[in-house]
Amino acid sequence: MDKEVIQFPQSKDYELALILEGGDYLNLKNYLSNYLKIVFSETNTNKPDSEVIRDNLFNKLPVIIERFMSGGGPNKDYKFSSYFSWYISQELERLDN
């Protein structure tokens, strides 16, 4: 059963717990959706584009998580959302090109 997802931002431990839930990462996706809404509002990304970006990122989520975990992310000083932000910037760049 899914637990209630707390609004972004939360602690590194909270984000790691969402990753470790595994499965379809529904709780992590809900949490990151809150983050993406903030990013899209700050970058004035229109709704159709934001939906494409979100879908692209969520399709890549297992790979993003694997890279974060294999790169020692849990042992570093940054949170998963900080790591994820690089992928957001890449998607926004692709949109601009």
ABEGO torsion letter per residue (X at the ends): XBBBBBBOBBBAAAAAAAAAAEEAGAAAAAAAAAAAAAAAAAAGBBAAAAAAAAAAAAAAAAAAAAAAAAAGAAABABBAAAAAAAAAAAAAAAAAX
